[in-house]
Amino acid sequence: MTAAAVRGAGYFERHRDRFEGARQACAVRNCWSPFPELPAKYPDAAAAQARGLAAFQAHLGSDAPRLFELDQPGEADTLGEEVSPYTQAALGIRYCRADPDRLFDAAANALGDWSRVPVDTRIGVLMEVVDRLYREHLFEIAHAVMHTAGQSFNMAYTGSGVNALDRAIEALVYAHQAQHAVTPQAHWERQFGPSTIALQKTYRLVPRGVAVCFSCASFPTWNAWPSMMASLATGNAVIVKPHPATVLPMAISVRVFRQVLQEAGFDPNLVTMAPDSRDAPLGKILVRHPRTAMVDFTGSVQFGQWVERNAYPALSFTETAGCNTVVLESANDLDAALRSLATTLCMFSAQMCTSPQNIYVPARGVRTPSGTVALDEVGRRLAAAVDALCREPKKAAMILATIQSPQTLALLAQMQQQGAQRGQVLLAPRSYPHPEFPQARTSTPLMLQVGKGERDLYGEERFGPVSFVIACDDAADALAQATRDAREFGGLTAFLYSEDEGYVAQAEQAYAQAGAQLTINRTGAMPLNFAAAYSDYHVTGLNPAGNAALTHLAFVANRFCVTQSRRPLAPPVPIPPL
Amino acid sequence: MTAAAVRGAGYFERHRDRFEGARQACAVRNCWSPFPELPAKYPDAAAAQARGLAAFQAHLGSDAPRLFELDQPGEADTLGEEVSPYTQAALGIRYCRADPDRLFDAAANALGDWSRVPVDTRIGVLMEVVDRLYREHLFEIAHAVMHTAGQSFNMAYTGSGVNALDRAIEALVYAHQAQHAVTPQAHWERQFGPSTIALQKTYRLVPRGVAVCFSCASFPTWNAWPSMMASLATGNAVIVKPHPATVLPMAISVRVFRQVLQEAGFDPNLVTMAPDSRDAPLGKILVRHPRTAMVDFTGSVQFGQWVERNAYPALSFTETAGCNTVVLESANDLDAALRSLATTLCMFSAQMCTSPQNIYVPARGVRTPSGTVALDEVGRRLAAAVDALCREPKKAAMILATIQSPQTLALLAQMQQQGAQRGQVLLAPRSYPHPEFPQARTSTPLMLQVGKGERDLYGEERFGPVSFVIACDDAADALAQATRDAREFGGLTAFLYSEDEGYVAQAEQAYAQAGAQLTINRTGAMPLNFAAAYSDYHVTGLNPAGNAALTHLAFVANRFCVTQSRRPLAPPVPIPPL
């Protein structure tokens, strides 16, 4: 074993209990996390938050642009165009543009040692990365996510912090399982005619090579961390291609990966970053690069499908988005259901791949214990519930946060205009004043009510706080429309309210076929689209919302290959040289 | 549970011990099989062989064409163009052409029940298929393989019989493992603020849909059975597309699958066959069919790469072929090494995807305990060893068997002409008289000696008994050339003779990177390219010889998806109807 291997084995021992906890959680899929869910419960929280904020601020170029140093090979000129959705001012951070060929060279050089150490050595080093991100960079990354993706501080801490770290560990669990399913050695012995043939066999895990990992603008770490972990744990190298609007969270992450790898005795160029700009995008170049072995992509349906179609011979793992659907058939407590729906429609201004968009309601209304509530009344009450969340700026700031991209505001205006022509505007969007950041880019949700004939309007993801209440013939039609749209246009999540067990059972089957993860009759404190690592599978692969799931074996099992050598057991005999 | 599920569970119990043995073998990869390797050890062998021969003969249309009935939906006119390589006479078997759209319809209809029963029910039914093939059809299939693929009876019994059944069981083991990694249910409970949220979660395994399984002309069952098992065990349906020259073995197989499925209470249209003809090939139509979810392909590198490139959005699993390489650096017993090589070069006239083709030798020769044997002498002695195996017709018939396709004879003539111009003919091919079938299409091997400048000649698979002794600068160059060719042109197997442990270690690393499975210093009774189910991985996915391996988790894990539903634990409250 090399010194690096020995040190890496030490890391595995250090994190063994945490890893074992994760393994058990993945098996039974109960609620588990090694991390406190609330920022206040973080060890020595106030001091850690202050340090995190200071670390974030130290990245900013307040007077002159400031270079974020990664010390990568092949660095050329600099770029950087991040703007905080909270201040609408440039962050002033510059990153070195990197020559992709040099990154591939460096990654290829780094692969050998990394891919040849025992699986647990790699897992140990990557568990150390998780721990380092948690202990030393969590609040710094939370602020970086806030001021690029535009999330609220609490969501940045959880969704882009501890929950994303949980998904990272989860990927390591499956990488461990898939690789340990291959025995490293075997003794094989059989009769062939009168002879006994005895062979010693050695099986080697060989990585695919260099993976390119795209991270998205609104939720950079949640998919990127587990994707990076899946590739690295199986012996590959990773080049991260962050969205140009949201580079800093990944730059901090890449630096931590590089530091821990180097401390463990490995080549830091196993993880590099290839930032680009809107004017000179690198995405297609990287996907089509002859040395790209795998692509992990999170982002739009359109580019995701381009990746799936064009990645060959590279493998692709995509998570995009879609029309997440809601079916309202009946409810024991309709107002509680509408409040839950309203919260989820508002959460981070619906800039989540799990946010609901299309709400299918029978034309005759929704059954409740006190009678049927008419469709128009359901729309009105849902809009009122959303409006109630947006009226108080402090509450709105916590839930809605900001709008990541100015394009989203343009989309809202366009949708409002079309919606007014073709249906009814249930709730018009407006900016709300953020109590801490007066310049914040904000908007309350746009809600429209339309007939099912307006499918071209609601039949694709409208990224941002846009939702549609869709009048359907009846309950059966509502379910048929919703599941058809999820299957055709993509859908990660689905939400159903029904007290009719027969209908629920039909919906479970129909959504299973459509490939959307279904939440039934949930009301109360939990955001409906909350997805728990170790328990909730994210994306099914059965519809256009993506081809890869967080996390099961298929997410990792094809990232490495198995080669073998076999030879007789007899010892070799020396032969004189030429 | 449905009646079918109950019956299926009974099958699993019946075959539990056999399945458990296979599971353990896959874990430790030792030598194991539930089946006797020799035909003579089959239970009541003589009677079984006679019955098998009679069953085969009953398929033949001796006077008039005879229809092979499958009772599939959408049957139209008939086709059939199989010719026995042993008699060069038409088999006279007709198969119903099937309308692919009807097969997809029927498969889609069949999917529901099959995909919803417990995993072990499907595995049990498929273990029953394996058992039925073994107990009732093994010799019938062996004769069918002989008279279509042209294998010897012994190879047809083992390689296309019991070993292929072993690979089928192996695929079931991994399908079992990948699916049981997903718990069917979970209880999840967490605090959100002051509330406790408790959710009951249900996870469903959802198949991809309909898989198309291509089987090849020379080795139909060895890849097709495990591919079918992998798809079916994970809940999918399969349409088999046999090579038009070798339909009968798959037709018998498909009929057995259909019978067992029906007896177990499932829809037999889970497995259908879509035969085609050389004049009206169906392959590309099936790969591009919008309802194809997966493609398993065995055959040429060229068509395999077309499949990989064009299958999207279907997944592809390919096994093609390549330039399998041999490096001769030094040998403790050179003649023993050359005898082993000669046998392997002759085995089924090198019409195996694992047959060696390119033999790389240092220009100065091969080191042995009694001194260095010059390159020309090595070539001469290897040709003599091959010739010795071909001189005695009875022995030749057992080893060489026949030439599956007339095109192979044309290729031999063409290669001989080019080889004579650009190098040296070490051994010229000739027909040998088969002792039992005087009309058999036969050929002894063509062996050429060339310089490494003739890479366009040896740098692709020349399907059939063609091999090249290639003069390299030195030992290092021989290894570099061989591994580069495997990496670039594809290679499943590789064979090394060296008594230098440093060189062996280099070769193990280099071949691991090139993605060819390496056999070192093997002499004696075992054919060098023998691949044992449960122990030897077949194909790595690292070079153009295919993207899928028999068998590890990656072969099965992506054939199904996981969907979930979650709901509060509280019981539902009845609500009056509309």
Chai-1 contact restraints between the chains, C-beta under 6 A:
chainA,res_idxA,chainB,res_idxB,connection_type,confidence,min_distance_angstrom,max_distance_angstrom,comment,restraint_id
A,R29,B,T183,contact,1.0,0.0,6.0,A-B,restraint_1
A,R29,B,A186,contact,1.0,0.0,6.0,A-B,restraint_2
A,N30,B,W188,contact,1.0,0.0,6.0,A-B,restraint_3
A,C31,B,W188,contact,1.0,0.0,6.0,A-B,restraint_4
A,C31,B,E189,contact,1.0,0.0,6.0,A-B,restraint_5
A,C31,B,R190,contact,1.0,0.0,6.0,A-B,restraint_6
A,A178,B,L553,contact,1.0,0.0,6.0,A-B,restraint_7
A,A181,B,L553,contact,1.0,0.0,6.0,A-B,restraint_8
A,T183,B,R29,contact,1.0,0.0,6.0,A-B,restraint_9
A,A186,B,R29,contact,1.0,0.0,6.0,A-B,restraint_10
A,W188,B,N30,contact,1.0,0.0,6.0,A-B,restraint_11
A,W188,B,C31,contact,1.0,0.0,6.0,A-B,restraint_12
A,W188,B,S535,contact,1.0,0.0,6.0,A-B,restraint_13
A,E189,B,C31,contact,1.0,0.0,6.0,A-B,restraint_14
A,R190,B,C31,contact,1.0,0.0,6.0,A-B,restraint_15
A,F192,B,A525,contact,1.0,0.0,6.0,A-B,restraint_16
A,F192,B,M526,contact,1.0,0.0,6.0,A-B,restraint_17
A,G193,B,A525,contact,1.0,0.0,6.0,A-B,restraint_18
A,S195,B,G524,contact,1.0,0.0,6.0,A-B,restraint_19
A,S195,B,A525,contact,1.0,0.0,6.0,A-B,restraint_20
A,I197,B,M526,contact,1.0,0.0,6.0,A-B,restraint_21
A,R204,B,A512,contact,1.0,0.0,6.0,A-B,restraint_22
A,V206,B,A512,contact,1.0,0.0,6.0,A-B,restraint_23
A,R309,B,Y312,contact,1.0,0.0,6.0,A-B,restraint_24
A,Y312,B,R309,contact,1.0,0.0,6.0,A-B,restraint_25
A,S330,B,I575,contact,1.0,0.0,6.0,A-B,restraint_26
A,N332,B,V573,contact,1.0,0.0,6.0,A-B,restraint_27
A,R367,B,I575,contact,1.0,0.0,6.0,A-B,restraint_28
A,R367,B,L578,contact,1.0,0.0,6.0,A-B,restraint_29
A,P369,B,I575,contact,1.0,0.0,6.0,A-B,restraint_30
A,T372,B,L578,contact,1.0,0.0,6.0,A-B,restraint_31
A,E499,B,P572,contact,1.0,0.0,6.0,A-B,restraint_32
A,E499,B,I575,contact,1.0,0.0,6.0,A-B,restraint_33
A,E508,B,S565,contact,1.0,0.0,6.0,A-B,restraint_34
A,A512,B,R204,contact,1.0,0.0,6.0,A-B,restraint_35
A,A512,B,V206,contact,1.0,0.0,6.0,A-B,restraint_36
A,A512,B,T563,contact,1.0,0.0,6.0,A-B,restraint_37
A,Q517,B,Q564,contact,1.0,0.0,6.0,A-B,restraint_38
A,L518,B,S565,contact,1.0,0.0,6.0,A-B,restraint_39
A,T519,B,R566,contact,1.0,0.0,6.0,A-B,restraint_40
A,I520,B,R567,contact,1.0,0.0,6.0,A-B,restraint_41
A,N521,B,R567,contact,1.0,0.0,6.0,A-B,restraint_42
A,G524,B,S195,contact,1.0,0.0,6.0,A-B,restraint_43
A,A525,B,F192,contact,1.0,0.0,6.0,A-B,restraint_44
A,A525,B,G193,contact,1.0,0.0,6.0,A-B,restraint_45
A,A525,B,S195,contact,1.0,0.0,6.0,A-B,restraint_46
A,M526,B,F192,contact,1.0,0.0,6.0,A-B,restraint_47
A,M526,B,I197,contact,1.0,0.0,6.0,A-B,restraint_48
A,S535,B,W188,contact,1.0,0.0,6.0,A-B,restraint_49
A,Y537,B,V562,contact,1.0,0.0,6.0,A-B,restraint_50
A,Y537,B,Q564,contact,1.0,0.0,6.0,A-B,restraint_51
A,T540,B,C561,contact,1.0,0.0,6.0,A-B,restraint_52
A,T540,B,T563,contact,1.0,0.0,6.0,A-B,restraint_53
A,G541,B,C561,contact,1.0,0.0,6.0,A-B,restraint_54
A,L542,B,C561,contact,1.0,0.0,6.0,A-B,restraint_55
A,H552,B,V562,contact,1.0,0.0,6.0,A-B,restraint_56
A,L553,B,A178,contact,1.0,0.0,6.0,A-B,restraint_57
A,L553,B,A181,contact,1.0,0.0,6.0,A-B,restraint_58
A,L553,B,L553,contact,1.0,0.0,6.0,A-B,restraint_59
A,L553,B,A557,contact,1.0,0.0,6.0,A-B,restraint_60
A,A554,B,A557,contact,1.0,0.0,6.0,A-B,restraint_61
A,A554,B,N558,contact,1.0,0.0,6.0,A-B,restraint_62
A,A557,B,L553,contact,1.0,0.0,6.0,A-B,restraint_63
A,A557,B,A554,contact,1.0,0.0,6.0,A-B,restraint_64
A,A557,B,A557,contact,1.0,0.0,6.0,A-B,restraint_65
A,N558,B,A554,contact,1.0,0.0,6.0,A-B,restraint_66
A,C561,B,T540,contact,1.0,0.0,6.0,A-B,restraint_67
A,C561,B,G541,contact,1.0,0.0,6.0,A-B,restraint_68
A,C561,B,L542,contact,1.0,0.0,6.0,A-B,restraint_69
A,V562,B,Y537,contact,1.0,0.0,6.0,A-B,restraint_70
A,V562,B,H552,contact,1.0,0.0,6.0,A-B,restraint_71
A,T563,B,A512,contact,1.0,0.0,6.0,A-B,restraint_72
A,T563,B,T540,contact,1.0,0.0,6.0,A-B,restraint_73
A,Q564,B,Q517,contact,1.0,0.0,6.0,A-B,restraint_74
A,Q564,B,Y537,contact,1.0,0.0,6.0,A-B,restraint_75
A,S565,B,E508,contact,1.0,0.0,6.0,A-B,restraint_76
A,S565,B,L518,contact,1.0,0.0,6.0,A-B,restraint_77
A,R566,B,T519,contact,1.0,0.0,6.0,A-B,restraint_78
A,R567,B,I520,contact,1.0,0.0,6.0,A-B,restraint_79
A,R567,B,N521,contact,1.0,0.0,6.0,A-B,restraint_80
A,P572,B,E499,contact,1.0,0.0,6.0,A-B,restraint_81
A,V573,B,N332,contact,1.0,0.0,6.0,A-B,restraint_82
A,I575,B,S330,contact,1.0,0.0,6.0,A-B,restraint_83
A,I575,B,R367,contact,1.0,0.0,6.0,A-B,restraint_84
A,I575,B,P369,contact,1.0,0.0,6.0,A-B,restraint_85
A,I575,B,E499,contact,1.0,0.0,6.0,A-B,restraint_86
A,L578,B,R364,contact,1.0,0.0,6.0,A-B,restraint_87
A,L578,B,R367,contact,1.0,0.0,6.0,A-B,restraint_88
A,L578,B,T372,contact,1.0,0.0,6.0,A-B,restraint_89
